[in-house]
Amino acid sequence: MARAEGFAVHALSFRYGQRNARELEAASKVAKASGVAQHRIAEIDLRMFGGSALTADLDVPKDAVGDDHIPITYVPARNTIFLSFALAWAEVLGASDIFIGVNALDYSGYPDCRPAFIEAFERMANLATRAGVEGTAPIRIRTPLIQMSKAQIIATGVRLGVDYAATLSCYDPDVAANACGHCDACLLRARGFAEAGVTDPTRYQER
């Protein structure tokens, strides 16, 4: 979506101690296929804090989408940390637009996917950066997916030529990168493809 707006895209992924490092292989494939200017993988380690089934030795919940509480797959402060790294790189690049794919509709209840969080971070970014203070290029945190359903996201990706076979949503894939089909991410993805009327090319461990 950023490229469709004419931006030269610099893509940033994170090896943050997640048990599912397969997602980084998928991110590299997607970045290459998308023709980004450069793709970097930042190295941080959130395992030292724990508190999430994505970084600690905790079971990933299955078949539980729709609970009212914040799930154990929430990684404490993850999007705050990710956006801070992106903000630092944006300053070096002289970039004023930071895109992040958070979604506030079909999601698992993570507090750092809400519009209020994004608005607050953008205000902070313009207080904490040279460009923001000098007013040369105010920082904008762009969230084009935030009010879209998963079906709308899938349809938009199809229109833009996204190869969904190269993507991976699962929180708990096997060693061959086959999706579990039962975690929140798998269930939301499957529902999105079904509602969009698009065949999901994901390889599942079981059908």
C-alpha positions as CSV (number, residue, x, y, z in Angstrom):
1,M,0.0,0.0,0.0
2,A,2.9,2.4,0.7
3,R,4.5,1.6,-2.6
4,A,1.1,2.2,-4.4
5,E,1.2,5.7,-2.8
6,G,4.6,6.2,-4.5
7,F,6.9,5.8,-1.4
8,A,10.4,4.3,-1.6
9,V,9.9,1.6,1.0
10,H,12.5,0.6,3.6
11,A,11.3,-2.5,5.4
12,L,12.1,-3.3,9.0
13,S,11.6,-6.7,10.7
14,F,12.6,-7.9,14.2
15,R,14.3,-11.0,15.6
16,Y,13.1,-10.3,19.1
17,G,13.4,-13.7,20.7
18,Q,10.2,-15.0,19.2
19,R,9.8,-18.8,19.1
20,N,8.5,-18.5,15.6
21,A,11.5,-17.3,13.7
22,R,10.0,-18.7,10.5
23,E,8.1,-15.4,10.2
24,L,11.4,-13.7,9.4
25,E,12.0,-16.0,6.4
26,A,8.6,-15.1,5.2
27,A,9.2,-11.4,5.7
28,S,12.4,-11.6,3.7
29,K,10.5,-13.3,0.8
30,V,7.8,-10.7,0.9
31,A,10.3,-7.8,1.0
32,K,12.2,-9.1,-1.9
33,A,9.0,-9.7,-4.0
34,S,7.8,-6.3,-3.1
35,G,10.9,-4.6,-4.5
36,V,11.7,-2.6,-1.3
37,A,14.7,-0.3,-1.3
38,Q,16.2,-2.3,1.6
39,H,15.0,-4.7,4.3
40,R,16.7,-4.9,7.6
41,I,16.2,-7.3,10.5
42,A,16.8,-5.7,13.9
43,E,18.2,-7.9,16.7
44,I,16.6,-7.4,20.1
45,D,15.8,-10.0,22.8
46,L,12.5,-9.7,24.6
47,R,13.0,-13.2,26.1
48,M,14.7,-11.6,29.1
49,F,11.4,-10.2,30.2
50,G,9.1,-13.1,29.2
51,G,5.4,-12.6,29.8
52,S,4.3,-13.9,26.4
53,A,3.7,-17.3,24.8
54,L,5.5,-15.9,21.8
55,T,8.8,-15.5,23.6
56,A,8.6,-17.8,26.7
57,D,8.0,-21.5,27.2
58,L,4.2,-21.1,27.5
59,D,1.5,-22.8,25.5
60,V,0.0,-20.9,22.6
61,P,-3.8,-20.8,23.1
62,K,-5.8,-22.6,20.5
63,D,-9.4,-22.2,19.3
64,A,-9.9,-19.2,21.6
65,V,-10.6,-16.2,19.5
66,G,-13.2,-13.8,21.0
67,D,-12.2,-13.9,24.6
68,D,-12.5,-10.5,26.4
69,H,-9.1,-10.5,28.1
70,I,-5.7,-9.7,26.6
71,P,-4.3,-13.1,25.6
72,I,-0.9,-14.6,26.6
73,T,0.3,-14.1,23.0
74,Y,0.5,-10.4,23.7
75,V,4.2,-9.4,23.9
76,P,4.6,-6.6,26.4
77,A,5.3,-3.2,24.8
78,R,6.2,-4.9,21.5
79,N,4.7,-2.3,19.1
80,T,6.1,0.5,21.2
81,I,9.6,-1.0,20.9
82,F,9.2,-1.7,17.2
83,L,8.0,1.8,16.4
84,S,10.8,3.3,18.4
85,F,13.3,1.4,16.2
86,A,11.5,2.5,13.1
87,L,11.5,6.1,14.3
88,A,15.3,6.0,14.8
89,W,15.8,4.6,11.3
90,A,13.4,7.2,9.8
91,E,15.4,10.0,11.3
92,V,18.6,8.6,9.7
93,L,16.8,8.2,6.3
94,G,15.1,11.5,6.5
95,A,11.8,9.8,6.2
96,S,8.6,11.3,7.7
97,D,6.1,8.4,7.1
98,I,6.2,5.2,9.2
99,F,3.8,2.5,8.1
100,I,2.7,-0.2,10.5
101,G,0.2,-2.9,9.9
102,V,-1.8,-2.8,13.1
103,N,-5.5,-3.7,13.0
104,A,-8.2,-2.7,15.5
105,L,-11.1,-4.8,14.2
106,D,-10.1,-8.4,13.5
107,Y,-7.4,-8.8,16.1
108,S,-6.7,-10.5,19.4
109,G,-7.3,-7.6,21.8
110,Y,-3.7,-6.2,21.9
111,P,-3.7,-2.7,23.5
112,D,-0.9,-1.5,21.2
113,C,-3.1,-2.0,18.1
114,R,-5.6,0.7,19.0
115,P,-5.9,4.1,17.3
116,A,-5.4,5.9,20.7
117,F,-2.0,4.2,21.0
118,I,-0.9,5.2,17.5
119,E,-2.1,8.8,18.0
120,A,-0.1,9.0,21.3
121,F,3.0,7.6,19.7
122,E,2.8,10.0,16.9
123,R,2.6,12.9,19.3
124,M,5.6,11.6,21.2
125,A,7.6,11.1,18.0
126,N,7.2,14.7,17.1
127,L,8.4,15.8,20.5
128,A,11.4,13.4,20.5
129,T,12.9,13.9,17.1
130,R,14.9,16.7,15.4
131,A,12.5,16.8,12.4
132,G,9.5,17.1,14.7
133,V,11.0,19.8,16.9
134,E,12.4,21.8,13.9
135,G,9.2,21.3,12.0
136,T,11.0,20.3,8.8
137,A,9.2,17.0,8.3
138,P,6.7,16.1,11.0
139,I,6.5,12.3,11.7
140,R,3.3,10.5,10.6
141,I,2.5,7.0,11.8
142,R,0.5,5.5,9.0
143,T,-1.9,2.7,9.8
144,P,-3.8,1.9,6.5
145,L,-5.1,-1.4,7.9
146,I,-6.3,-0.3,11.2
147,Q,-10.1,0.0,10.5
148,M,-10.2,-2.8,7.8
149,S,-11.6,-6.2,8.3
150,K,-9.4,-9.2,7.6
151,A,-11.5,-9.8,4.5
152,Q,-10.9,-6.3,3.3
153,I,-7.2,-6.7,3.9
154,I,-7.1,-9.9,1.9
155,A,-9.0,-8.3,-1.0
156,T,-6.7,-5.3,-1.0
157,G,-3.6,-7.5,-1.0
158,V,-5.0,-9.5,-3.9
159,R,-5.6,-6.3,-5.8
160,L,-2.0,-5.1,-5.2
161,G,-0.6,-8.5,-6.2
162,V,0.5,-9.8,-2.8
163,D,1.7,-13.4,-3.0
164,Y,-0.1,-14.8,0.1
165,A,1.6,-18.2,-0.4
166,A,4.9,-16.4,0.8
167,T,3.3,-15.1,4.0
168,L,3.0,-16.7,7.4
169,S,0.5,-15.7,10.1
170,C,0.7,-18.7,12.5
171,Y,2.0,-18.2,16.1
172,D,2.9,-21.9,16.4
173,P,4.0,-23.4,13.1
174,D,6.0,-26.7,12.8
175,V,9.6,-27.0,11.7
176,A,8.5,-27.1,8.1
177,A,6.6,-23.8,8.5
178,N,3.2,-25.5,8.3
179,A,0.6,-23.4,10.2
180,C,-1.2,-25.0,13.2
181,G,-4.6,-23.9,12.0
182,H,-5.9,-23.3,15.6
183,C,-4.1,-20.2,17.1
184,D,-5.7,-16.8,17.0
185,A,-3.7,-15.7,14.0
186,C,-4.6,-18.8,12.0
187,L,-8.3,-18.5,12.8
188,L,-8.5,-14.8,12.0
189,R,-6.6,-15.4,8.7
190,A,-8.8,-18.3,7.6
191,R,-11.9,-16.3,8.4
192,G,-10.6,-13.4,6.4
193,F,-9.9,-15.5,3.3
194,A,-13.3,-17.2,3.6
195,E,-15.2,-14.0,3.9
196,A,-13.2,-12.5,1.0
197,G,-14.0,-15.5,-1.2
198,V,-10.3,-16.1,-1.8
199,T,-8.5,-19.4,-1.5
200,D,-6.0,-19.5,1.4
201,P,-2.7,-20.8,0.1
202,T,-1.4,-21.5,3.6
203,R,0.1,-25.0,4.3
204,Y,-1.6,-26.3,7.4
205,Q,-0.4,-29.1,9.7
206,E,-3.9,-30.6,9.4
207,R,-7.1,-29.7,7.7
